[in-house]
Amino acid sequence: MEDKNIVWHRVLDNKKDLPEGRVKTVTAEHQGICLTHFEGKFSALDNRCPHQGGPLGEGSIENGMLRCPWHGWDFHPCTGLPPGGYDDGIKTFPVKEEGDAVYVGVEKEAEHETTISDIMAETMVNWGVTKVFGMVGHSNLGFADAMKRQEQKGKLNFYGIRHEGAAAFAASAYGKLTGKPAACFTIAGPGATNLFTGMWDAKVDRAPFLALTGQVATQVVGTGNFQEVDLVQAFNTVAEFNQRVQSDSKHADLMSLAVKHAILKRDVSHLTFPDEVQETPAKANAKAQTPEGRITPMEIAPPKEMADAAVELIKKSKRPVIIMGHGARFNKKEVVAFAESLNAPVLTTFKGKGLIPDSHPLGCGVLGRSGTPIASWFMNESDLLIVFGASFSNHTGITPKKPLIQVDFDPLALSKFHKVDVAVWGEISRTLEIFSSELKGKTQTEDQRGEIAERWDIWKAEKAKRLTETSDKGVSSIALFEAMNRLAPKNAVMCVDVGNNAYSFGRYFEPEEHDFLMSGYLGSIGFALPASIGAYTAVGDSRPVVAVAGDGGLCQYLAEITTLVKYNMPVKLIILNNHELGKISKEQRAAQLDVWKTSLSNPDFAEFARSCGAWGKQVSKAEDLDEAMKALFEQKGPAVLEVVTDVNLI
């Protein structure tokens, strides 16, 4: 009578697929099996060699013995016993043949026992971290298995990428766009260290971010084990919260604290999971946590003294100007309404591009090196600057020579580089409520809308002149971005890279209802394509996602086009290909140095995209731009438009 605890699994459809004298690896449920065919008999052995776990199904039968492919240990192909019959043989499983098929019987699997990883993964999901980018590997398999269970329940989405650096950029972009953390996930050692650039990108741009890394077993830490890196020590400079998970940790608390730090500090959290901890059974009373009762609202009002001082300055102002930075992105409607009440021109930093449409009567575009002469003109003609969520970087160039009010949630960001007249520490939404209430009917500002329209007319005439500049070497950047102004979706999330392409984008592209993602303070090349992955996971099909990259940056993560294809992410990628690191060449000339080592050898990017399964087209003439760009935005799936550009026409 058959054992009711044995479950039979078909492991070979046709016995001819495993000839006499051969072995192969098969799987029965989750049990790895070395299936052998020796002396006319099919046999099933545990696939793990008892020495170091070598995969016996990848070995061979030599002189009547099954030889492990790793270290050459021998076992009988049918009994699993070693020569001499020692007690370190291999477990065997019953086999039966039915027609041409071969079946292996394994014991019915016990129900899954909740692990430490299960508790922590569920807690992570409860806190709203539901998007994970990364790569599954040998030192993170236990936590990966726990995330698989969350994904099967429909509570989490995992996106396998081609390089861990892309995972970090995707998570950073997600945090910048949503204000909520996504996670990136890697193995120990090199997988984890590949996250470093993206972690810093999130940190300096104040994006919530969660890094989850595997780690070698605790017992071999410090011995120079394969892929051993002290990740807590390695990430000390970048992670605000940085802990190794131990078997006796308070696991739900630990994950809650990691996510809480990421959200409230708008910073990087990192947890590393030693291999043996991941699959350790959780304690009987262990439960996942939720954020209920664990996090406070953040609409903090500013100190009354500073709010009053700001109100008094605004009352006296005739020509106030409002500057919005990336930190104001979740309060842009309130800031614009405040500007309208003051008739105040609104400028943005490059990181804040698009927080007000260029078509708005008060919109003046981007201030600084990537900006328009409109923005700089109104800053210089103002009698008061009111700055929301901006960091006063050199790139932006907010002048300290004007009376200045700065509003920011971070007290350390206030007056960071120089003294300001009124430094207001508070959340922008709450601060604006106070300003609006106190100022109602008490301002005497000039209506500058007419001047704004005049300055736009001047700038548009200048752009029209630049459009007449042509070249046999390729399309001008202004022609490309003018085509995008006409044809790009008006509500797209725009992911921008670093280099001359970004400068031209900031200057010439006219935002409507767009959001912009870029590597701001870190200024890391290669950001755009991975960022588009993070952006798409945030907005799904509710909004288009467009990535704009130069050839230099794109090639750092070019293989991520296959990620777009795999997950059918309808990202539209526009590449400016000038076969040069044009920004670096420009800097070498500015420093009165020779242009050196900046030329590039590129593939045909459109052809590469097609080879990956995406739509791809190349354009080298301005007159072909509109037709090609229309075709790009008509595509349902991932699509790439390569534009051959002249490095000097930016």
C-alpha positions as CSV (number, residue, x, y, z in Angstrom):
1,M,0.0,0.0,0.0
2,E,1.4,3.4,-0.9
3,D,2.4,5.8,1.8
4,K,-0.2,8.6,1.9
5,N,2.5,11.1,2.9
6,I,4.3,10.5,-0.4
7,V,3.5,12.8,-3.3
8,W,4.5,11.8,-6.8
9,H,5.9,14.3,-9.2
10,R,6.6,13.8,-12.9
11,V,10.2,14.7,-13.4
12,L,10.8,13.3,-16.9
13,D,8.3,13.2,-19.7
14,N,10.3,10.8,-21.8
15,K,12.8,8.3,-20.6
16,K,14.8,8.9,-23.8
17,D,15.6,12.4,-22.5
18,L,18.1,10.8,-20.0
19,P,20.3,8.2,-21.7
20,E,22.0,5.3,-20.0
21,G,25.0,6.5,-17.9
22,R,23.8,10.1,-17.6
23,V,22.5,12.2,-14.7
24,K,20.5,15.5,-14.6
25,T,19.0,17.9,-12.0
26,V,15.2,17.8,-11.6
27,T,12.8,19.3,-9.1
28,A,10.0,17.6,-7.2
29,E,8.0,20.3,-5.4
30,H,10.9,22.2,-3.7
31,Q,13.2,19.2,-3.4
32,G,16.2,19.2,-5.7
33,I,16.8,15.8,-7.2
34,C,19.7,14.2,-9.0
35,L,18.0,11.8,-11.4
36,T,20.3,9.0,-12.6
37,H,20.1,6.4,-15.3
38,F,22.5,3.5,-14.5
39,E,22.5,-0.1,-15.6
40,G,19.0,0.2,-17.0
41,K,17.5,1.7,-13.8
42,F,16.3,5.2,-13.0
43,S,17.1,6.4,-9.5
44,A,16.6,9.6,-7.5
45,L,19.1,11.1,-5.0
46,D,19.2,14.3,-3.0
47,N,20.9,16.8,-5.3
48,R,23.2,18.2,-2.6
49,C,26.5,16.5,-1.9
50,P,27.0,16.2,1.8
51,H,30.5,17.7,1.6
52,Q,29.7,21.3,0.5
53,G,26.4,21.0,-1.2
54,G,27.7,20.5,-4.7
55,P,24.9,19.9,-7.3
56,L,25.2,16.2,-8.0
57,G,22.9,16.5,-11.0
58,E,25.7,18.5,-12.8
59,G,28.2,15.7,-12.2
60,S,28.9,12.5,-14.2
61,I,29.1,8.8,-13.8
62,E,32.7,7.6,-14.0
63,N,33.7,4.0,-13.5
64,G,30.3,3.1,-12.1
65,M,30.3,5.9,-9.6
66,L,28.5,9.3,-9.5
67,R,31.1,12.0,-9.1
68,C,30.4,15.4,-7.5
69,P,31.3,18.2,-9.9
70,W,32.8,20.4,-7.2
71,H,35.3,18.2,-5.3
72,G,35.1,14.8,-6.9
73,W,33.4,12.8,-4.1
74,D,32.0,9.5,-5.3
75,F,28.6,7.9,-4.6
76,H,26.8,4.9,-6.1
77,P,24.3,6.2,-8.8
78,C,21.5,4.1,-7.4
79,T,22.0,3.7,-3.6
80,G,23.8,7.0,-2.9
81,L,26.4,5.2,-0.8
82,P,30.0,6.2,-1.0
83,P,32.8,3.6,-1.7
84,G,33.2,1.4,1.4
85,G,29.7,2.1,2.6
86,Y,30.5,5.0,5.1
87,D,27.6,6.7,6.8
88,D,27.8,10.0,4.8
89,G,25.7,8.7,1.9
90,I,23.0,10.6,0.1
91,K,19.3,10.4,0.7
92,T,17.4,8.5,-2.0
93,F,13.7,8.8,-3.1
94,P,11.3,6.3,-4.6
95,V,11.0,6.2,-8.3
96,K,8.3,4.8,-10.6
97,E,7.9,4.6,-14.3
98,E,4.6,5.0,-16.1
99,G,4.8,4.6,-19.8
100,D,7.5,6.9,-21.1
101,A,7.4,9.1,-18.0
102,V,9.4,9.0,-14.8
103,Y,8.0,10.0,-11.4
104,V,9.8,10.7,-8.1
105,G,8.0,10.4,-4.7
106,V,8.8,13.0,-2.0
107,E,7.1,13.5,1.4
108,K,4.2,15.9,1.5
109,E,5.6,19.3,2.4
110,A,4.7,20.6,5.8
111,E,2.9,24.0,5.9
112,H,5.2,27.0,5.7
113,E,6.4,28.1,9.1
114,T,6.5,31.9,9.5
115,T,10.1,33.2,9.4
116,I,11.8,36.3,10.6
117,S,11.8,37.5,7.0
118,D,8.1,37.0,6.8
119,I,7.5,39.2,9.8
120,M,9.8,41.9,8.4
121,A,8.5,41.8,4.9
122,E,4.9,42.0,6.1
123,T,5.7,44.9,8.3
124,M,7.5,46.7,5.4
125,V,4.3,46.3,3.3
126,N,2.1,47.5,6.1
127,W,4.1,50.7,6.2
128,G,3.5,51.2,2.5
129,V,6.7,50.0,1.0
130,T,5.2,48.0,-1.8
131,K,7.7,48.5,-4.7
132,V,11.1,46.7,-4.6
133,F,13.8,46.9,-7.2
134,G,16.7,44.5,-7.1
135,M,18.3,41.2,-7.8
136,V,17.8,37.8,-6.1
137,G,20.9,35.9,-5.3
138,H,22.6,33.4,-3.0
139,S,22.8,35.5,0.2
140,N,19.3,37.0,0.1
141,L,17.2,34.0,-0.8
142,G,15.3,33.8,2.5
143,F,14.1,37.3,2.4
144,A,13.4,37.0,-1.3
145,D,11.1,34.0,-0.5
146,A,9.2,36.1,2.0
147,M,8.7,38.9,-0.5
148,K,7.5,36.3,-3.0
149,R,4.7,35.4,-0.6
150,Q,3.7,39.1,-0.2
151,E,3.7,39.4,-4.0
152,Q,1.5,36.3,-4.3
153,K,-1.0,38.0,-2.0
154,G,-1.0,41.0,-4.3
155,K,0.6,43.3,-1.7
156,L,4.0,43.9,-3.2
157,N,5.6,44.3,-6.7
158,F,9.2,43.1,-7.2
159,Y,11.1,44.3,-10.3
160,G,14.2,42.4,-11.3
161,I,16.8,44.7,-12.8
162,R,20.1,44.1,-14.6
163,H,22.4,46.2,-12.3
164,E,21.9,47.0,-8.7
165,G,22.9,50.6,-9.4
166,A,19.8,50.9,-11.5
167,A,17.7,49.5,-8.6
168,A,19.0,52.3,-6.3
169,F,18.3,55.0,-8.9
170,A,14.8,53.6,-9.4
171,A,14.1,53.6,-5.7
172,S,15.5,57.1,-5.4
173,A,13.3,58.4,-8.2
174,Y,10.2,56.7,-6.7
175,G,10.9,58.5,-3.4
176,K,11.4,61.9,-5.1
177,L,8.2,61.5,-7.1
178,T,5.9,60.2,-4.3
179,G,7.5,61.2,-1.0
180,K,7.3,57.6,0.0
181,P,10.1,55.0,0.2
182,A,10.5,52.2,-2.2
183,A,13.1,49.5,-1.5
184,C,16.1,48.2,-3.4
185,F,17.3,44.6,-2.7
186,T,20.7,43.0,-3.3
187,I,23.0,40.2,-2.3
188,A,26.0,40.7,0.0
189,G,29.3,42.2,-1.1
190,P,29.3,43.6,-4.7
191,G,25.6,43.6,-5.1
192,A,25.2,45.8,-2.0
193,T,28.2,48.1,-2.8
194,N,26.6,48.8,-6.3
195,L,23.8,50.6,-4.5
196,F,26.1,53.3,-3.1
197,T,25.7,56.0,-5.7
198,G,21.9,55.7,-5.8
199,M,21.8,55.8,-2.0
200,W,23.7,59.1,-2.0
201,D,21.5,60.4,-4.8
202,A,18.5,59.9,-2.6
203,K,20.2,61.2,0.5
204,V,21.3,64.6,-0.9
205,D,18.0,65.1,-2.7
206,R,16.1,64.3,0.5
207,A,14.2,61.3,-0.9
208,P,13.0,58.5,1.5
209,F,14.8,55.3,0.6
210,L,15.1,51.8,2.0
211,A,18.0,49.5,1.2
212,L,17.7,45.7,2.0
213,T,20.9,43.7,1.6
214,G,21.8,40.1,2.1
215,Q,24.9,39.2,4.1
216,V,27.1,36.2,4.6
217,A,26.4,34.0,7.6
218,T,27.2,35.6,10.9
219,Q,29.7,32.9,11.9
220,V,32.0,33.7,9.1
221,V,31.9,37.5,9.4
222,G,35.4,38.9,9.8
223,T,37.1,35.8,8.3
224,G,37.5,37.1,4.8
225,N,34.7,34.9,3.5
226,F,33.6,35.0,-0.1
227,Q,31.7,38.3,-0.8
228,E,32.0,39.4,2.8
229,V,31.9,43.2,3.2
230,D,30.9,44.9,6.5
231,L,27.9,46.6,5.1
232,V,26.9,48.4,8.2
233,Q,30.3,50.0,8.3
234,A,30.3,50.5,4.6
235,F,27.0,52.4,4.6
236,N,27.7,54.5,7.8
237,T,28.2,57.7,5.9
238,V,25.1,57.4,3.7
239,A,22.4,55.7,5.8
240,E,20.6,57.6,8.5
241,F,19.3,54.3,9.9
242,N,21.7,51.5,9.5
243,Q,21.3,48.1,11.2
244,R,22.2,44.4,10.9
245,V,19.3,42.1,11.6
246,Q,20.1,39.5,14.3
247,S,18.2,36.4,15.4
248,D,17.3,38.1,18.7
249,S,16.4,41.5,17.2
250,K,12.9,42.9,17.7
251,H,12.2,42.2,14.1
252,A,8.9,44.1,13.5
253,D,10.2,47.0,15.5
254,L,13.4,47.1,13.5
255,M,11.6,47.2,10.1
256,S,9.2,49.8,11.5
257,L,12.1,52.0,12.6
258,A,13.8,51.7,9.3
259,V,10.8,52.8,7.3
260,K,9.9,55.5,9.9
261,H,13.3,57.1,9.6
262,A,13.1,57.1,5.8
263,I,9.8,58.8,5.8
264,L,10.3,61.4,8.6
265,K,13.9,62.2,8.0
266,R,13.5,62.0,4.2
267,D,16.6,60.0,4.2
268,V,18.2,56.6,3.6
269,S,17.6,53.5,5.8
270,H,19.5,50.3,5.4
271,L,19.0,46.8,6.9
272,T,21.3,43.9,6.2
273,F,20.2,40.3,6.7
274,P,22.8,37.6,7.6
275,D,22.1,34.4,5.6
276,E,21.1,32.2,8.5
277,V,18.8,34.8,10.1
278,Q,16.5,35.0,7.0
279,E,14.9,31.6,7.2
280,T,15.0,31.3,11.0
281,P,11.5,30.6,12.4
282,A,9.9,33.6,14.0
283,K,8.9,33.5,17.7
284,A,5.5,32.1,18.3
285,N,4.1,35.5,19.5
286,A,5.8,37.5,16.7
287,K,3.5,39.7,14.7
288,A,4.0,42.2,11.9
289,Q,3.5,45.9,12.8
290,T,1.6,48.7,11.1
291,P,2.2,52.4,11.3
292,E,-1.0,52.9,13.3
293,G,0.0,54.9,16.4
294,R,3.6,54.9,15.4
295,I,4.0,58.0,13.2
296,T,3.0,61.7,13.7
297,P,1.5,64.1,11.2
298,M,4.1,66.5,9.9
299,E,2.1,69.7,9.3
300,I,4.2,71.6,11.8
301,A,3.6,75.4,12.2
302,P,6.6,77.7,12.2
303,P,7.6,79.7,15.3
304,K,5.3,82.7,15.7
305,E,8.2,85.1,15.9
306,M,9.5,84.1,12.5
307,A,6.1,83.9,10.8
308,D,5.3,87.4,12.0
309,A,8.6,88.7,10.7
310,A,8.0,87.2,7.3
311,V,4.5,88.6,7.2
312,E,5.8,92.1,8.0
313,L,8.4,91.9,5.2
314,I,5.8,90.8,2.7
315,K,3.4,93.6,3.7
316,K,6.1,96.2,2.8
317,S,7.0,94.5,-0.6
318,K,6.0,96.0,-3.9
319,R,7.7,93.5,-6.3
320,P,8.0,90.2,-4.4
321,V,9.2,87.1,-6.3
322,I,8.6,83.5,-5.2
323,I,11.2,80.8,-5.8
324,M,10.1,77.2,-5.6
325,G,12.6,74.3,-5.1
326,H,12.2,70.6,-5.2
327,G,11.2,70.7,-1.5
328,A,7.9,72.4,-2.4
329,R,6.8,69.8,-4.9
330,F,4.0,68.4,-2.7
331,N,2.7,71.9,-2.0
332,K,2.9,73.4,-5.5
333,K,-0.8,74.3,-5.8
334,E,-0.8,76.1,-2.5
335,V,2.4,78.0,-3.4
336,V,1.0,79.1,-6.8
337,A,-2.3,80.2,-5.1
338,F,-0.2,82.3,-2.7
339,A,1.7,83.8,-5.6
340,E,-1.6,84.7,-7.3
341,S,-2.7,86.5,-4.2
342,L,0.5,88.6,-4.3
343,N,0.7,89.0,-8.1
344,A,4.2,87.6,-7.7
345,P,6.3,86.0,-10.5
346,V,7.2,82.4,-9.7
347,L,10.6,81.0,-10.5
348,T,11.8,77.5,-9.9
349,T,15.1,75.8,-9.4
350,F,16.1,73.2,-11.9
351,K,15.1,70.4,-9.5
352,G,11.8,72.2,-9.1
353,K,11.2,72.6,-12.9
354,G,7.5,72.2,-13.8
355,L,6.1,73.0,-10.4
356,I,4.4,75.9,-12.2
357,P,3.6,75.6,-15.9
358,D,5.5,78.0,-18.2
359,S,2.1,78.9,-19.6
360,H,0.9,80.2,-16.3
361,P,0.7,84.1,-16.3
362,L,3.1,84.2,-13.3
363,G,5.4,81.4,-14.5
364,C,8.9,82.5,-15.3
365,G,10.7,79.2,-15.9
366,V,13.9,77.9,-14.3
367,L,16.5,80.1,-12.5
368,G,20.2,79.5,-12.9
369,R,22.6,77.8,-15.2
370,S,19.9,75.5,-16.7
371,G,17.4,78.3,-16.8
372,T,15.8,81.2,-18.8
373,P,16.7,84.9,-18.8
374,I,13.1,85.5,-17.7
375,A,13.7,84.0,-14.3
376,S,17.0,85.8,-13.7
377,W,15.5,89.1,-14.8
378,F,12.7,89.0,-12.3
379,M,14.9,87.9,-9.5
380,N,17.1,91.0,-10.2
381,E,14.1,93.3,-10.4
382,S,12.5,92.1,-7.2
383,D,12.5,93.8,-3.8
384,L,11.8,90.6,-1.9
385,L,12.5,86.9,-2.5
386,I,10.3,84.3,-0.8
387,V,11.9,80.9,-1.2
388,F,10.1,77.6,-0.6
389,G,12.0,74.3,-0.4
390,A,15.1,75.4,-2.2
391,S,18.7,74.7,-1.2
392,F,20.6,77.7,-2.6
393,S,23.0,75.7,-4.7
394,N,25.5,77.4,-6.9
395,H,23.8,75.9,-9.9
396,T,20.6,77.9,-9.1
397,G,22.3,81.1,-8.0
398,I,19.7,82.7,-5.7
399,T,21.1,86.0,-4.9
400,P,21.8,86.9,-1.2
401,K,21.7,90.6,-2.1
402,K,17.9,90.9,-1.9
403,P,15.7,90.8,1.2
404,L,15.0,87.1,1.6
405,I,12.5,84.9,3.4
406,Q,13.3,81.2,3.4
407,V,10.8,78.5,4.3
408,D,11.9,74.9,4.9
409,F,11.0,71.8,6.9
410,D,14.7,71.2,7.8
411,P,16.2,73.7,10.2
412,L,19.7,72.8,9.0
413,A,18.8,73.9,5.5
414,L,17.8,77.4,6.7
415,S,20.6,80.0,6.2
416,K,22.9,77.1,5.3
417,F,25.2,79.0,3.0
418,H,24.6,82.6,4.2
419,K,22.5,84.7,6.4
420,V,18.9,85.2,5.4
421,D,16.6,88.0,6.7
422,V,13.8,85.6,7.9
423,A,14.4,81.9,8.3
424,V,11.1,80.1,8.7
425,W,11.2,76.6,10.0
426,G,7.9,74.8,9.3
427,E,6.1,72.7,6.8
428,I,5.2,74.7,3.7
429,S,1.5,73.9,3.7
430,R,1.0,75.0,7.3
431,T,3.2,78.1,6.9
432,L,1.2,79.1,3.8
433,E,-2.0,78.9,5.8
434,I,-0.6,81.4,8.3
435,F,0.9,83.7,5.7
436,S,-2.4,83.8,3.7
437,S,-4.5,84.4,6.8
438,E,-2.3,87.2,8.2
439,L,-1.8,88.9,4.8
440,K,-5.4,88.9,3.5
441,G,-6.2,92.4,2.3
442,K,-3.0,93.8,3.7
443,T,-0.6,93.7,0.7
444,Q,0.2,96.4,-1.9
445,T,2.1,94.4,-4.6
446,E,2.3,95.4,-8.2
447,D,0.7,93.2,-10.8
448,Q,3.7,92.0,-12.9
449,R,1.9,89.8,-15.3
450,G,2.3,92.2,-18.2
451,E,6.1,92.3,-17.7
452,I,6.2,88.5,-17.5
453,A,4.5,88.3,-20.9
454,E,6.9,90.8,-22.4
455,R,9.9,88.9,-21.1
456,W,8.5,85.7,-22.6
457,D,8.1,87.3,-25.9
458,I,11.7,88.4,-25.9
459,W,12.9,84.9,-25.0
460,K,10.7,83.2,-27.6
461,A,12.1,85.5,-30.2
462,E,15.6,84.5,-29.1
463,K,14.7,80.9,-29.3
464,A,13.4,81.3,-32.8
465,K,16.7,82.8,-33.9
466,R,18.6,79.8,-32.4
467,L,16.3,77.5,-34.2
468,T,17.8,78.8,-37.5
469,E,21.2,77.5,-36.5
470,T,21.8,74.2,-38.4
471,S,24.6,71.7,-38.9
472,D,25.5,68.8,-41.1
473,K,26.7,66.9,-37.9
474,G,23.2,66.5,-36.5
475,V,20.1,68.1,-35.0
476,S,20.3,71.1,-32.6
477,S,19.1,70.5,-29.1
478,I,16.7,73.4,-29.3
479,A,15.0,71.8,-32.3
480,L,14.6,68.6,-30.4
481,F,13.1,70.2,-27.4
482,E,10.8,72.5,-29.5
483,A,9.5,69.3,-31.0
484,M,8.9,67.9,-27.6
485,N,7.1,71.1,-26.6
486,R,4.7,70.4,-29.5
487,L,4.3,66.7,-29.2
488,A,5.2,65.3,-25.8
489,P,2.3,64.4,-23.5
490,K,1.4,67.4,-21.3
491,N,1.1,65.4,-18.1
492,A,4.2,63.2,-18.4
493,V,6.7,62.4,-15.7
494,M,10.0,63.5,-17.3
495,C,13.2,61.8,-16.2
496,V,16.3,63.8,-16.9
497,D,19.9,62.8,-17.1
498,V,23.1,64.8,-16.5
499,G,25.1,66.7,-19.1
500,N,24.5,69.1,-21.9
501,N,21.2,67.3,-22.6
502,A,20.0,68.4,-19.2
503,Y,21.1,72.0,-19.6
504,S,19.2,72.2,-22.9
505,F,16.2,70.5,-21.4
506,G,16.0,72.9,-18.5
507,R,16.3,75.9,-20.8
508,Y,14.1,75.0,-23.8
509,F,11.5,72.5,-22.7
510,E,8.3,74.3,-21.5
511,P,6.5,72.4,-18.8
512,E,2.7,72.1,-18.5
513,E,1.4,69.5,-16.0
514,H,4.8,67.7,-15.9
515,D,6.8,66.4,-13.0
516,F,10.6,66.2,-13.4
517,L,13.0,63.8,-11.8
518,M,16.7,64.3,-11.9
519,S,19.9,63.6,-10.0
520,G,20.0,67.0,-8.4
521,Y,22.7,67.6,-5.8
522,L,24.7,64.5,-6.6
523,G,24.5,65.1,-10.4
524,S,25.1,61.5,-11.3
525,I,25.3,60.6,-14.9
526,G,23.1,57.6,-15.9
527,F,20.1,58.5,-13.8
528,A,17.3,59.0,-16.5
529,L,16.6,55.4,-17.6
530,P,16.6,53.7,-14.2
531,A,14.6,56.7,-12.8
532,S,11.9,56.0,-15.5
533,I,11.5,52.5,-14.1
534,G,10.9,53.9,-10.6
535,A,8.6,56.6,-12.0
536,Y,6.5,54.0,-13.9
537,T,6.0,51.8,-10.9
538,A,4.7,54.9,-9.0
539,V,2.2,56.1,-11.6
540,G,1.5,53.0,-13.6
541,D,-0.6,53.7,-16.7
542,S,-2.2,56.8,-15.2
543,R,0.5,59.0,-16.7
544,P,3.1,58.8,-19.5
545,V,6.7,58.5,-18.5
546,V,9.4,60.0,-20.6
547,A,13.2,59.7,-20.1
548,V,15.7,62.0,-21.8
549,A,19.3,61.0,-21.8
550,G,22.6,61.7,-23.5
551,D,24.7,58.9,-25.0
552,G,27.3,59.1,-22.3
553,G,24.8,58.6,-19.4
554,L,22.6,56.1,-21.1
555,C,25.4,53.6,-21.8
556,Q,26.0,53.2,-18.0
557,Y,22.6,51.4,-17.7
558,L,21.8,50.6,-21.3
559,A,20.8,47.1,-20.5
560,E,17.8,48.3,-18.4
561,I,15.9,48.7,-21.7
562,T,15.4,44.9,-21.3
563,T,13.8,45.7,-17.9
564,L,11.3,48.0,-19.6
565,V,10.5,45.2,-22.1
566,K,10.3,42.5,-19.5
567,Y,7.7,44.3,-17.4
568,N,6.1,46.0,-20.5
569,M,6.7,49.5,-19.1
570,P,5.6,51.9,-21.8
571,V,8.5,54.4,-21.1
572,K,9.5,56.6,-24.0
573,L,13.2,57.1,-24.1
574,I,14.7,60.0,-26.1
575,I,18.5,59.8,-26.6
576,L,20.6,62.7,-27.7
577,N,23.5,61.0,-29.4
578,N,26.5,63.3,-30.2
579,H,29.2,60.7,-29.8
580,E,30.8,62.8,-27.1
581,L,30.8,63.7,-23.4
582,G,29.9,67.2,-24.5
583,K,29.6,68.7,-21.1
584,I,33.2,67.6,-20.2
585,S,34.6,68.9,-23.5
586,K,33.0,72.2,-22.7
587,E,34.5,72.3,-19.2
588,Q,38.0,71.4,-20.6
589,R,37.7,74.3,-23.0
590,A,36.5,76.7,-20.3
591,A,39.6,75.7,-18.2
592,Q,41.8,76.5,-21.2
593,L,42.7,72.8,-21.5
594,D,42.8,70.5,-24.5
595,V,39.7,68.4,-25.2
596,W,40.9,64.9,-24.2
597,K,39.3,61.5,-23.9
598,T,35.7,62.7,-24.3
599,S,34.8,61.1,-27.7
600,L,32.5,58.0,-27.6
601,S,32.0,55.0,-29.7
602,N,28.3,54.2,-29.6
603,P,26.0,51.5,-30.9
604,D,23.0,52.2,-33.1
605,F,20.7,52.8,-30.1
606,A,17.5,52.3,-32.1
607,E,18.7,49.0,-33.4
608,F,19.8,48.0,-29.9
609,A,16.3,48.8,-28.6
610,R,14.8,46.7,-31.3
611,S,17.1,43.8,-30.4
612,C,15.8,44.1,-26.8
613,G,12.2,43.9,-28.0
614,A,11.3,47.6,-27.8
615,W,10.4,50.0,-30.6
616,G,13.3,51.9,-31.9
617,K,13.9,54.7,-34.5
618,Q,16.9,56.9,-35.3
619,V,16.6,60.5,-36.7
620,S,19.5,62.6,-37.9
621,K,17.6,65.5,-39.6
622,A,15.5,68.2,-38.0
623,E,12.8,67.9,-40.6
624,D,12.2,64.3,-39.6
625,L,11.8,65.0,-35.9
626,D,8.0,65.6,-35.8
627,E,7.1,62.5,-37.7
628,A,9.4,60.3,-35.6
629,M,8.3,61.8,-32.3
630,K,4.7,61.3,-33.2
631,A,5.4,57.7,-33.9
632,L,7.3,57.4,-30.6
633,F,4.4,58.6,-28.5
634,E,1.9,56.5,-30.4
635,Q,3.7,53.3,-29.3
636,K,1.8,51.2,-26.6
637,G,5.0,49.7,-25.1
638,P,8.5,50.7,-24.4
639,A,10.0,52.8,-27.2
640,V,13.3,54.5,-28.0
641,L,13.9,57.6,-30.3
642,E,17.6,58.2,-31.0
643,V,18.4,61.7,-32.2
644,V,21.8,62.3,-33.7
645,T,22.7,65.8,-32.4
646,D,25.5,68.4,-32.9
647,V,27.4,68.8,-29.7
648,N,27.9,72.5,-30.3
649,L,24.2,73.3,-30.9
650,I,23.0,73.2,-27.3
